[in-house]
């Protein structure tokens, strides 16, 4: 059995080099989803798991400070996130940094 976080750590290691040099243009947090738009106009969306988010106003300590930051700084939340809101934010840069093949 894998230890918790193993898959997220592997995903982070694979995506992190591609996130370097990308900049966050806008980060939005809604009731059910989190979305990001990067400076190159690519976008990503991730669902929120409400049962795992603390019911406090400080669920996101750095709220309002993400625009203009490197996409790699969001990606760190994928492995370092303290709750599902932070981990959802960490998922966002992978949409463009590691495109899926259909």
C-alpha positions as CSV (number, residue, x, y, z in Angstrom):
1,X,0.0,0.0,0.0
2,X,1.2,3.5,-0.9
3,X,1.8,6.0,1.9
4,X,-0.4,9.1,1.8
5,X,0.9,11.7,-0.6
6,X,3.0,9.4,-2.7
7,X,1.0,10.0,-5.9
8,X,0.9,13.8,-5.3
9,X,4.6,13.9,-4.8
10,X,5.3,12.0,-8.0
11,X,2.9,14.3,-9.9
12,X,4.6,17.4,-8.5
13,X,8.1,16.2,-9.4
14,X,6.9,15.5,-13.0
15,X,5.2,18.8,-13.5
16,X,7.4,21.3,-11.5
17,X,10.0,21.8,-14.3
18,X,7.3,22.8,-16.8
19,X,5.7,25.2,-14.3
20,X,8.9,27.3,-14.0
21,X,8.6,30.6,-15.8
22,X,4.7,30.5,-15.9
23,X,2.9,33.3,-14.0
24,X,-0.5,33.4,-12.4
25,X,-2.7,36.0,-13.9
26,X,-5.8,35.3,-11.9
27,X,-6.9,32.8,-9.2
28,X,-10.6,32.4,-8.4
29,X,-12.2,30.4,-5.6
30,X,-15.9,29.6,-5.9
31,X,-18.3,27.5,-3.9
32,X,-17.5,24.2,-5.8
33,X,-14.5,24.9,-7.9
34,X,-11.1,26.7,-7.9
35,X,-9.9,28.2,-11.2
36,X,-6.7,29.7,-12.4
37,X,-5.7,31.7,-15.5
38,X,-2.0,31.8,-16.3
39,X,-0.3,34.8,-18.1
40,X,-0.1,32.7,-21.3
41,X,-3.9,32.6,-21.1
42,X,-4.1,28.9,-20.4
43,X,-6.6,27.9,-17.6
44,X,-7.3,25.2,-15.2
45,X,-10.1,24.2,-12.9
46,X,-10.3,21.8,-9.9
47,X,-13.2,20.7,-7.7
48,X,-13.4,21.4,-4.0
49,X,-14.1,18.8,-1.4
50,X,-16.2,20.7,1.1
51,X,-16.1,18.1,3.8
52,X,-12.3,18.5,4.1
53,X,-12.2,22.3,4.2
54,X,-12.0,24.0,7.6
55,X,-15.1,26.2,8.2
56,X,-13.2,29.3,9.1
57,X,-12.4,32.6,7.3
58,X,-8.7,31.8,7.4
59,X,-8.9,28.6,5.4
60,X,-6.5,30.2,2.9
61,X,-3.9,32.3,4.6
62,X,-2.4,34.0,1.5
63,X,-5.8,34.9,-0.1
64,X,-5.3,37.9,-2.5
65,X,-1.6,37.4,-2.9
66,X,-1.5,34.9,-5.8
67,X,-1.9,37.0,-8.8
68,X,1.5,37.7,-10.4
69,X,3.1,34.9,-8.5
70,X,4.9,32.0,-10.3
71,X,2.8,29.0,-11.2
72,X,5.3,26.8,-9.5
73,X,4.4,28.5,-6.2
74,X,0.8,27.2,-6.6
75,X,2.0,23.8,-7.6
76,X,3.7,23.4,-4.2
77,X,0.3,23.3,-2.6
78,X,-0.2,19.9,-4.3
79,X,2.2,18.3,-1.8
80,X,2.4,20.9,1.0
81,X,-1.3,21.8,1.2
82,X,-2.8,21.7,4.7
83,X,-6.4,21.1,3.5
84,X,-8.3,20.2,0.3
85,X,-8.7,23.8,-0.7
86,X,-4.9,24.3,-0.8
87,X,-4.5,20.9,-2.6
88,X,-7.1,21.9,-5.2
89,X,-5.1,25.1,-5.9
90,X,-2.0,23.0,-6.2
91,X,-3.7,20.9,-9.0
92,X,-4.4,23.9,-11.2
93,X,-1.0,24.6,-12.9
94,X,-0.8,21.0,-14.1
95,X,-3.6,21.6,-16.6
96,X,-1.2,23.5,-18.9
97,X,2.1,22.4,-17.6
98,X,1.3,18.7,-18.2
99,X,-1.3,18.5,-20.9
100,X,-3.4,15.4,-21.1
101,X,-3.6,13.3,-24.3
102,X,-7.0,12.2,-25.4
